[in-house]
Amino acid sequence: MVALPEDGPDRRTLRTELLLVLALSLGASGVSSLIRFIGALTRPGGLADQSAQLNTSQAPGRPWLDLAWQLFGIATALVPVALVAHFLVREGAGGLRALGFDRLRPAFDLSRGAAVAAGIGGCGIAFYLVAQASGFNLTVEPESLPPVWWKYPVLVLSAVQNSVLEEVIVLGYLVRRLDQLGWGPMAVLAGSSVLRGSYHLYQGIGGFLGNMAMGAVFVLLYRRWGRVGPLVAAHALIDIVAFAGYALLAGKVGWLPTPD
């Protein structure tokens, strides 16, 4: 449990701050995913016959403009992380270091992250394939970028951006604020996990449940280690493999679902 500093903001201020951060970031993404999921349910055919696209071209046929849009999107998506860092500095907590997102223990973060990625990543792929084949998930297309020189660097940057945004906000910041607001450990775990699942609902029921389960594991590991660093590393590795692996294997192996 993280206590409120005596000279810091009160609970009402922290509650308002938390809602604003979520409204500017992954809370809004959760609402957007819900709308997209409802839209998918209302279209003819099953969920497995529809696709959810990530990392798509923003300026088809114009590679340099497309690259500019990709980098702009990655940079602006990280603004809520900067806002969280600002709030934590203002609180007197030392910025993102209070969440264990720093360079103090790189070997620990990378080694634990790689181990978590290996365990969760393999299970996640298997769960996705089963959910998609069972009609509970859309066909996820992790990337559809043109074959240009910057394709794989942008996919790696996109994976890192996703991991930093999600783990700093949905894991470190949200857990810290809910602790300060007096939520119990199980309520915090449920809140963080449901939020993580909500903004993956655009993928289907499988995406929602699978990411909820991942979120619960991440909260438990964050409680154990006191650092989001290893979970940022794990998430980044999972997404890098998913994005780059799809780019390399789509259409070349029979077991990987691709849009018709």
C-alpha positions, 0 to 999 in steps of 0.5 A: 500500500502506497501512502499519500504524502502528508503535504501532497494532493488529497484523494479527490484530487488524485481521483480526478487526476487518475480519471483525466490520465485514463481519459487521455490514454488507455481508458479512451482506448477501452471505450474505442475498443468496445465500440469497435467490438460492438460494430464487429458483432453487428456485421455479417459473418463470425468474428473470425471472418473479420480482421483487426489491423495494427501498424497500418500505413498512414500515407500509402504510396508515399514512404517518407510521409508515411514514416513521418506519420508513424514516428509522429504517432509513436511520439504522441502516444507517449505524451500520457507517460510524460504527464504521469512522470510530471504528476509523480515529480509534483507529488515528490515521488521522484518521477517514474523512478517511483514505479521502477522505470529507470536504468538502475537495474538493467540486467535484472529488468532484461533477464526477468523480462525475457523470462516472462516474455518466453512464458506468457508469449508462448501461451498467448500465441496458443490462446489466440490461435484457439480463440480465433479458430473457435470464433471468439476472436477477430483475425489480428493483423499485427502489421500491414506496412509497405516493404520499405527500409524503415518497416522493421525499425518502426515495428520495434519502436511501436512495440516499445511504445506500446509496452512503455505506455501500458506498463507505466500507466496500467501497471505502475501508475494505476496500481499506485493511485488505487493503493493511495485511494484505499482500494484493496489488493484484489480490487486493484488487481481486478481494476488493472486487469479489466482495464488492460482487457478492455482496450484489447476488446477490439480483437474479440472476446479472446483478446479481452480474456487473454489480456486480462489474464496477462494483466493479473500476472503482471500485477502480481509480478509488479507487487513482488519486484516493485518495478515496472522495468521487467514488465516493460521489457517483457511486453516489448519483447512479446510485441516485437516477436508478434509484429516482426514475426507476422511480417516475416511469416504471414502467407508463408505458414499455414497455421498463422491466420491471415485476413482473406 
